Amino acid sequence: MKDFLKYMSATVVGIFVFFIITGALMVMSIIGMVASESSATDVSDNTVFVLSLNGMMQERSERSLFDEVSSMNNDATSTIGLDEVLEAIDKAKHNDKIKGIYIEAGMFAPDSYASAQAMRNALADFKKSGKWIVAYADTYTQGTYYIASVANKVYLNPYGQLDWHGLAAQPLFVKDVMAKFGVKMQVAKVGAYKSATEMFTEEKMSDANREQITAYINGLWQNICKEVGASRNISVDKLNAYADRFITLSAAKDYVASGLVDQLLYTDQVKAEVNKLLKAEADEDINTVYLADMANVKAPKKEGEEIAVYYAYGDIVDVASGSMSSYSHQIVGKDVCADLKQLMDDDDVKAVVIRVNSGGGSAYASEQMWHAVEMLKKKKPVVVSMGGLAASGGYYMSCGAQWIVAEPTTLTGSIGIFGMFPDFSGLLTEKLGVKFDEVKTNKFAGFGSMSRPFNEEEMSYLTSYISRGYELFRQRVATGRKMKVEDVEQVAQGRVWLGQDAVKLKLVDELGGLDKAVAKAASLAKVKDYYTSAYPGKTDWTESLFNTLSGQSYIDSKLQAVLGDSYGCFMMMKDISHRNAIQARIPFDLNIK
């Protein structure tokens, strides 16, 4: 008993000490964050901006306290925002004390190839200023190599690896899994290419879905090969040949021979190469700034008129759910409508750019946001900038804008709608033995009962309801894009298009990034001097601390890191009961590798 009490006391003391130390570290981190937010970073002469491609990237940075600590430790579960990366590259371009960028490539997961393309384009623009970029990695993933290949010099560890294998899409199908539990999905949809429901109702891709997936992953790959080929002076045919012979598993020296990398070096040897570019001694310490530092580097003073950039990314929902993970960031319809109303009434804002990155969601919320855009553009110009996804509900909310700008690799269109209703009667009656009885006053009083699936007449009413929703969506597109309804129908049917194809089909006006959209908005507003302000306001550090202490965001980020490609499916199954049954969205998980 004495030993038990001794060990128990030691355990309690240990836990107590752990919490004291953890609390002290958190307080120190908070003090450091507050101090860093209130002070500008002083950049020394002959400085290098170190861009660490590690962890995950989403449309906008909204990092928790744990994300901040993770980024300091170069943790693979840290999350960075495309917005902060683009801003940092632009600051580095205009800061005379920053001479170049050192890309430190690791296990990096951008939310889409369009986001990776936007980052790559910003780096290419940086080079046009006459400054240099050097990239180094122990291992390049295909995504990080696509970005890093823009560098003047690409280096690799002598025993490192470069992944180059092409693209594959592997949709998931859970119909048989659900059947084991006595659950099946009842679906009413419009659009031969509207494939989001297939994972619940089929065992493989439909011919129409296979056709559209083949088209857009081939288009993505062609863009990747074309840009990498231009940077590395390698033909597209050779790049495809390297993928076909799975150069990923070749010896490191073969990457040099093939022209994919310039030289095999260890980390200390790369330092000497960077110092050559800085015209310094080989072993001299290098002045560096990191992404977190760049947030506090002074930018040119804001002058002129204000152009608002409103970020709308994630699933489109009617009401926010409790999840706080980066995966499940949401576009809450009623909140967006209220925010756009405020921007409409703000006389200081001369134009609005809505940055959309969404595969869609609630058809009702999409319609409400379409209306909000219509009201907004009556008072000031509205331009949409499309990120990785602006499809289905994401396109619905965008189609009324005066001008639409998309990346060549943006996935857009998917003009279609569906209703999906789970039937739990098999689980309840056959698996669990639950019995139901019924008394009703009218023929359809029991509609939607858990005791049975829809009957034929009920499904016909649902199908008519869904069809009216599709006709409304199609009409919104026709009005916004100044097209005939029959012409919209030719490119609708739920089909997903790459941005480079959508511009030819008049679904998009121009190819480019957020900068082009902002410039167009300023032109429409007839203002020459302007600056941008981001909306909605970011969560401050106190709210971030509250979210962190709840544990959910930290747990979700760890789950995302551990589950990898399966995380999206996990979150979809977790949240499916909270989704609006009537959806305008692309497949829940594109699963492009």
N, C-alpha and C positions, 0 to 999 in steps of 0.2 A: 504493500500500500504506500509506503514511504517513497519507493522508486516511482510509482505511478504519479503521486503528487508532485514529485521533483520534476519528472518529465513534463507533466501537464503545466506546471508553473513556468518551466523553461519555454514551452511552446507559446503560452500566453504572452510572456515577456517578449519573445521573438516577434510575434504578430504585432504587438504594441509598438516595438521599435521600428518595424517595417513601415507601419502607417505613419509614424512620426517622420521618418526619412522621406517617404513618398510625399507626404504633405509639404515638407520643407522644399523638396525639389519642385513641386507644382507651384508653390508660392514664388520661388526664385524664377521659374519659367514665366509666370504671369508678370512679375516685376520687369523681367527682361523684355517681354513682348510690349508692355506699356511704354517702356523706355525707348524701344526701337521705333515704335509708332510715332513718338513725339520728337525724334531727332533724325536729321538727314544724314545719309551716309556720305562721308568725305572720300572721294575717289582720288587715289594717288596717281602720279605720272606713271606712264608705262604699265598700265593695268590690263589684266586679262579677265574677261567675263567668263566664268566657268558655268556652263549649262549642263547640269546633270540630268541625263535622261534615265530616270529610275522611278519605279513606282507606277502610279496610274495618273491619267489626265482626263479631266472633264472640261466642259465648256467654260466654266467660270470658277475661280478659286473661292472656296468657302470652307477653309480648313478649320478644324477643331484644334483644341490645345494639343491633343495627341498627334494630330497631323503635323503641327509645328515641330514638336519634339522629334517625330519620325523623320521629318525632312532634314533636321539638323544632323541626325545620325545616318542619313542616306538610306533609310528604311524602305524596303521594297513595297510596303503597304502605304506609303505616303501618297498624297494626292495633290497634284498641282493643277492650275487652271490655264487653259489656252490663252485667256485674256492677259494674265500676268506674264506669260512667256512672250507674247507678241509685244507687249508694252516694254518689257525688259530689253528685247532685241532692238526695238526702235530707240530707246534711251542710249543703248550702247553705240548705236550707229551715229548718234548726234553728239556723243560725249568725246571730246578730243583726247581725253586722258586714257580712254579705253582703246587699245590698239587692235584687239582681236578677240575672237571667241574660241574657247576650248570646249569641245563637246565631249563629255565623259559619258559614253553610252553604256547602259546596263539593261536590266530587265524592265522594259518600259512598255506601258500599255495605253496608247491614246484611245479615246473613245470611238474614233473612226479614222479611216484613211483620209477623209476630207480635213479633219483637224491636223493630221500629220502633214498634209499637203499645205495647209495654211502656215504651219510652222516652217516648213521647208522653203516656201516662197518668201517668208520674212527673212530667213537666213540668206537666201539668194540676193534679196534686196540689200542686205547688210554688206555683202561682198561688193556690190556696185559702188559703195562709198570708197573703195580702195583699201578697205581693211581685210584682214585674213581670218580664215576659220580652219582650225585643226581638230580632227576627231580621233578619239582613241577608245578601244574597248578590249576587254578580255574575250568577250563574246558579243557579237552583233546579232540581235534578232532581225528578222526580215523588216519589221517596222522601223527599228532604230537605224538599220543600214539605209533604208530609203531616205530618212532624214539626214543622216550623217554623210551620205554620198555627195551632198552639195559642197562639202568642205574642200578647201584647197589641197589639203593632205589628209588621207585616211590611213591611220595606223592600227595595227592589231598585235596583240600579244603573240610571241613566237609559237606558242602552243595553244593559241586561241581558235575560235570557230566563227564562221559567218554563215548564218542561215539564209538560204536562197532556194525556195522550193515552189513558188507559185502560190495561187490562192485556191481554196476549196471552201464550199459552203456545205454544212452538214446539219440540216434541219432535224429537230427532234420530234418524235411521234410517241405520244403517251396514251393512245387509245386503249391498247391492250393492258397497260398498267392500271388504268382507271377501271377497266372491266373486271379486274381481279377483285376490286372492292365494290362492284355492283354500281358503278357510276358511269354515266355516259353523257355526252354533250348533244343538245338539240340545237341545230343551227339553221338560221335563215340569213341568207346573204345575197348581195347583188354584185356581180363582177366575176368574170371567169378567172381573173388573175388574183382575186382577193383570197389570199392563201393563209391568212392568220389563223383560220379555224382548222386547217388541215392537221395540225399537230394533235388535235383532240379527236378528229373524226376519221383519219386515214392512217395507213401503214407506210405510205411512201408519198413522194411528191406527185402532184397531178402533172399532166403534160404541160399545161399552161404555166404552172409555177416553175417547172424545170426550165421552160423556155426563157422566162424573165430572169431567173437566177443566173442562168448561163450567160445571158446578155450582159447583166450588170457586173458579174465578177470578171468576165473577159474585158469589159471596159475599164474596170479598176486596174487590172493587171497591165493593160496596154499603157495606161497613164503612168504607172509606176516604172515600167521598163523604159518608156520614152524619156522620162525625167532623169532616171539613173543613168541611162545610156548617154544622154547629152552631157551630164556632169563628168562621167568617167571616160567619155570617148569610146564607148563600147556599143556595138550595134545591137538592136533589139533582138535580132536572130540569135546572136551569141548569148545574150542574157537568157533567152528561152532555152537554149541548148545547155547552159549551165544548170538551170532548174531541172531539166529533163534527165540529166546525169547525176542529179542530187549532189551538187558540189558542197552542200552542207557538211557532208562527212568526208570531204577531202582533207589532205594535209594543208597546214597553214601556208606553206610555200606556194601551193597551187593558186591561192587567192591573189598572190602577187603576180604570178605568171599570167593569170587571166585578166589582170587589170582592175580587179575589184578593190584591192588595197594597194597602197604605195610602198609600204615597208613594214617589216615585222620588228617590233621594238618592245622592250620592257618599259615600265612606267618612268624610271629614272632617266632612260634614254630619250623619252618624249620630252622631258623637261629641257634637255639640252637643245632639242629641235625648236621648242617654243622660244627659248632664249636667243636662238639665232635670229628669229623673226623680230624679237625685241631689241636686237643688236646689243645683247648683254653677254656676260661670261656664262659658259655652259652650266656651272654649278650655282649661279647667282639665284637668290630667292626671288620668286615671282610675286608681284602684287596681284591679288585676285579679289574679285567680288562674285558673289553667288546670287541666285535668283531672289532669295529672301532679302539680300542687301539692295538689290536693284529696285525693290519696291520703295526704298527711301532715298534713292538717288534723285536729285532735283531734275525735273522735266522743264522744258521751256514754259514760260509763263503763259497762262491761259488768257487769250485776248480774243475779242470779236464776239460773235453770237453763239448761243448754246445749241448744239445738236444733241438730243437725247439718244442714247443707245440702250434699248430695253432688252434684257436677256430673258428669253423664254425657252427653257430646255427641260427635257424629261417627259414622263408620261403625262398626258392631258387627263385631268380628273375633275370631278365636280367638287369634291371635298378632300382636303389633305388627309393622308393617312399618317400614322404615328412613326413610320420608318424614317430614319435620318441618314441613310446611307447615300453615298454618291450615286450608286446605281439607281436608286429610286427617287432621285430629285424629281419634283413634280411641277407641272404647270397647272395651278389651281384656277379654273375658269373664272370664278367670281372675283378672285384677288387680282387677276390680270385685268379684268374689266374695270375694276376700281382704280388700278394704277394708271391705265390708259386715260381714264376720265381726268385724273389729276394732271397728267401731262397735257391733255387737251386744254385744260383751264389755266395752265401756267404760261403766261405771256412771255416769259423769258426764254422758253423753249420754242425755237423757230421751226424745227422739223424733228421727226422721230424715226429712228432706225430700229426695227424689231429684229433682234438676232434670234432666229428660230433653229432649234436643234431638237427635233422630236419626231418619233415614229407614229404619233397620234395617240388616241385614247377615246375618251368620252365624246360621242357625236354631239350631245347636247352642249357640253362646255365649248366645243369647237365652234358651234353655231353662235353662241353668246359672244365669243371673242371676235368672230367675224363681224358681228354687229358693232362691237366696240371700235374695231378698226374703221368701219364705215363712218361712224360718228367722228372719230379723230381726224380722218382725212378731209372732212368738211371744213376744218379750221386750219390745218397745217399739213404739209407733205408727210407721207408715210412711205418708207422704203423697207423692204424685207431683205435681210441678209441671211442666207441659209447656210447652216453648218453641215455636220455629217448627215443629218436626217431632217427632212422637212416634208414628210410624206403623210398621206391620209389626213388625219386631223391636223397635223402640222402644216399640210398644204392648204387645208380648209381655212385655217386662221390667217393664212398668208395671201390667199388668192385675190383679196380685195385691195391690196396695196397698190400704190401708183407705179411702183417699180420693184422688180424682184431680181436679186443678184444671188447666184449660186456658185459654189465651187464646181469644177468639172466632175469631181467624184462624189458630189452630194447625191444621196438617194432621195428622190422626190416623186411627186405624182401620187400613185396609189389612190386614185379617186374612186372610192367604193365604200361600202358600209356593210356591217353584219350585226346580227343579234345572236348571242350565245347564251344558252340557258342550261345549267346542269340538271340532270335528272338523277336524283338520289333514291328513286323508288326501289331499285334493285338492291342497294345497300341496306335500306331500311326494312323492306319486307322479306327479301330472300336471305340476306346475310345475317341480319340482326333479329328477324322474326317479329318486327313491329307490324301491328294490324291497324287499318284505318276504316272508318265508316264515315258516312256523309249525309247531311241534310242541307238542302239549299232552296232558295226562293226563286232563282232564275237560272237560265240555261248555262251561263258562263260564270256563275258566282264562285265556283271552285277553281277558276282559272289560276294556274301557277301553283297548284297544290303539290306538296312533296310526296303525296301518296301514289302519284301516277305520272307518266309522261304526257305531253300534249297530244291531243287527238288530231285527226286530219283537219277538221274544221278550224280548230284553234291555230294550227300551224299556218293555215291559209290566211287567217287574219294577221298573224305575225309577219308573214311574207309580204303582205300588202303594205303593212306599216313600214317595214324595212325599205321596200321599194320607194315609198314616198320620201323617205329620208335620203335615198340615193338621188332621186330626181331633184331634190332641193340642193344637195351638194353640187350636183352637176350644173344646176342653174347658177349657183353662186360663182362657180368657176367661169362659166360663160359670160356672166355680167362683168366680173372683175378683169378677165383677160380679153374682153371685147371679141369674143368668139361666138359662133353659132353653136347651139346646143348639140346639134348633130356632129359638128366638128370635135366638140369636147368628147362626145361618146367614142369617137375613133381612138382617142388616146387615154380613155378612162378604163372602165371595166376592172378597176383595182390594180392596174399594171404599175409597177415601180420602174422609174426611169433614172438614169444617171443625169446629172446636171448638164453635161455636154450634149446629151440627146434632148433633154427638156427644152433647151434654148431653141433648138430647131423646130420643136413642136409648139412653140409660143407659150409654153407653161412657165417659162423663165425669160427675163429680158436680157440678162447679161451674165457673163462668167467672171468671177473674181471673188475677192474676200471682203471682209468687213470694211476695209479702207475704201474700196470702190463704192460700197453702199453709202457710206458717210458722205463721200464726195458728191454722189448723185443727189442725196437729200439736201445738201447745201445748195446745189445748183437749182433744184426745184424750189427751194425757199428764197433763192436769189440773194444769197449772202456769200461774200468773198472771204471774209475773215471769220473763222469759227473755231470752236473747240468742242470736245465731246464730254459728256457726263454720263456715267453708267447708272442704270436703274434696273430693278429696285435696289435700295441701299443694302449693303452687305450686313450680315450678322456681326455685331460688335463682339469684342472679346469676352464681355460678361455673359452674353447669351451663349457664346461658344463654350465657355466654361461650364455653364449649366447643362448644355447638351452633352458635354464630355462626362460630367459627373453622373449623368443618367446611364452612361455606359453603352447606350445603343449604337452610337456612331462608331465607337471604337470596336465594338464587337462585330458590327457589320463590315468594317474595313478589314478586319482579320478574316472573317468568313469569305470575303471577296478574294483575298489573297490565297486562302487555303483551297477554296472550291474552284477557283479559276473559271474556265468556260462553263462550268455547271452552275455558277452562282446566279446567273440570269434566270435559268429555269427554276431554281430553288425559290427565288424571290417572287417569280410569277405565280408559282403554285401557292406560295404563302399568302399573296395578296389578292388572289383571283376572286374571292368572295366579296371583296370590297370594291370591285370594278363595276362601272355602269354596264348593264347587259347589252346596250346598244353602243357599238364601237365603230370608230373610223380610225383604223390603225393597221400598220404593217405587221408581219409576224412578230411574236413576242421576243424571239431571240434569233437574229439572223445567223449567228454562229459561223462567221466568216473567218477562216484561218489562213 
